[in-house]
Amino acid sequence: MKETKKPDLKAPRFRLPVFNTFNEESFSRIRKDVSEAKELDNAQLKAFLRDCNGLFWESTIEHRDGVEFPEQLGTLFIGTCLPKVRKNVDFKLSSEYEKVIQHRNWESDQFIAKIFYTNYSSKYRFKYHELWGFTPIRQFKRAVAHSYPENWKRYMQIDHTLKISALYRKQRARDYAIKKTKEQLPDYNDLEV
């Protein structure tokens, strides 16, 4: 086994500058656009937005097909993927034993969870939709990591060579074929012979 050394916790770190979307400008825009929000102060608006976002990611964990954002902004879902080809190091155990130890994901047959965001299937494409991205917050990632080992078969298995847009195209074609078949055969019952 390869040896490893403990990281220097006192070393300088690079931190990206953070842009906070919960600022006075966004709150005043919300108050202007939404009549029910006029009597709420900043702390109440912030709590309300955090609760709504929490409901989105909690329902993403619960539902296999994920959640569609309002205003046609896209879809968020969790997929089951094969692990990366390179080593997935468990840094906590590696620093404890001073040897490189890898995560093996024995609970989920070595599959891992990935959080996917796509706006390909949006009915009405908006300007610069390809530039949109999604970065999950820490609570969302930890909740997925906590629930995934028990429910890993619930989520769609995604091939690492497949584009998510192709997955949506296949599903849309399948739904259309089912709809047309039901229209042509309205009295058909699978269970009757």
TILUM-362965 format. One record per residue (C-alpha): x negated, y, z; residue in three letters. Coordinates in steps of 0.1 Angstrom, whole numbers. Layout:
BEGIN
X Y Z ALA
...
//
This chain:
BEGIN
0 0 0 MET
-11 35 -7 LYS
-20 57 22 GLU
-3 90 28 THR
-9 119 51 LYS
15 141 70 LYS
25 174 54 PRO
13 207 68 ASP
44 222 83 LEU
26 256 89 LYS
15 259 52 ALA
30 288 32 PRO
62 281 12 ARG
76 295 -20 PHE
112 305 -16 ARG
134 316 -45 LEU
152 349 -40 PRO
188 342 -30 VAL
218 360 -45 PHE
248 360 -22 ASN
281 359 -40 THR
299 369 -7 PHE
291 406 -9 ASN
311 438 -6 GLU
314 442 -44 GLU
330 408 -48 SER
353 412 -18 PHE
366 446 -32 SER
372 430 -66 ARG
392 402 -49 ILE
412 427 -29 ARG
419 446 -61 LYS
430 415 -81 ASP
449 395 -54 VAL
477 414 -36 SER
478 389 -7 GLU
441 395 1 ALA
445 433 7 LYS
451 430 44 GLU
423 405 50 LEU
389 416 63 ASP
355 404 49 ASN
351 376 76 ALA
386 362 69 GLN
380 363 31 LEU
347 345 35 LYS
363 318 57 ALA
391 314 32 PHE
367 310 3 LEU
346 285 22 ARG
376 264 31 ASP
388 264 -5 CYS
354 253 -17 ASN
353 227 10 GLY
386 213 -3 LEU
371 210 -38 PHE
341 190 -28 TRP
360 168 -3 GLU
385 159 -30 SER
357 152 -54 THR
344 126 -30 ILE
378 111 -26 GLU
389 109 -63 HIS
371 88 -89 ARG
377 112 -117 ASP
366 142 -98 GLY
382 176 -97 VAL
390 202 -123 GLU
383 238 -114 PHE
410 264 -119 PRO
409 288 -148 GLU
394 260 -170 GLN
360 265 -155 LEU
350 228 -157 GLY
351 194 -140 THR
331 182 -110 LEU
327 145 -103 PHE
303 119 -88 ILE
287 93 -109 GLY
268 61 -101 THR
234 59 -118 CYS
203 38 -119 LEU
174 52 -99 PRO
146 71 -115 LYS
117 53 -130 VAL
92 71 -109 ARG
89 63 -72 LYS
115 76 -48 ASN
95 82 -16 VAL
110 81 18 ASP
89 109 33 PHE
101 104 69 LYS
91 68 71 LEU
59 74 51 SER
47 101 75 SER
56 78 105 GLU
36 48 91 TYR
11 68 71 GLU
18 45 41 LYS
39 53 10 VAL
73 37 15 ILE
101 39 -11 GLN
138 42 -8 HIS
154 10 -20 ARG
192 17 -17 ASN
200 -19 -6 TRP
236 -9 4 GLU
245 1 -32 SER
225 -25 -52 ASP
198 1 -59 GLN
223 25 -75 PHE
222 62 -66 ILE
249 89 -65 ALA
247 120 -87 LYS
269 150 -87 ILE
279 160 -122 PHE
294 193 -134 TYR
306 197 -170 THR
327 223 -188 ASN
328 203 -221 TYR
364 192 -217 SER
378 226 -210 SER
408 233 -232 LYS
399 269 -237 TYR
362 275 -240 ARG
350 307 -224 PHE
321 328 -236 LYS
286 314 -227 TYR
301 283 -212 HIS
269 264 -220 GLU
250 286 -196 LEU
271 277 -166 TRP
256 253 -140 GLY
265 240 -106 PHE
243 237 -75 THR
260 218 -47 PRO
256 231 -11 ILE
239 211 15 ARG
271 200 32 GLN
284 186 0 PHE
252 166 -8 LYS
251 152 28 ARG
288 142 26 ALA
281 124 -7 VAL
251 107 8 ALA
271 96 38 HIS
301 82 20 SER
283 67 -11 TYR
269 35 5 PRO
304 23 15 GLU
323 35 -16 ASN
296 33 -44 TRP
318 10 -66 LYS
346 37 -67 ARG
327 61 -89 TYR
321 58 -127 MET
288 43 -137 GLN
269 67 -160 ILE
243 55 -184 ASP
212 77 -183 HIS
210 79 -221 THR
246 89 -225 LEU
257 126 -228 LYS
286 135 -205 ILE
303 151 -235 SER
304 118 -253 ALA
320 102 -222 LEU
348 128 -223 TYR
353 123 -260 ARG
357 86 -255 LYS
382 91 -227 GLN
402 116 -247 ARG
404 92 -277 ALA
414 63 -254 ARG
442 84 -238 ASP
454 95 -272 TYR
455 59 -284 ALA
475 48 -253 ILE
500 76 -258 LYS
505 67 -295 LYS
510 31 -286 THR
536 39 -260 LYS
555 61 -285 GLU
555 34 -311 GLN
565 6 -287 LEU
588 21 -261 PRO
604 -12 -249 ASP
572 -32 -247 TYR
564 -48 -213 ASN
531 -66 -206 ASP
546 -89 -181 LEU
574 -102 -202 GLU
567 -130 -227 VAL
//
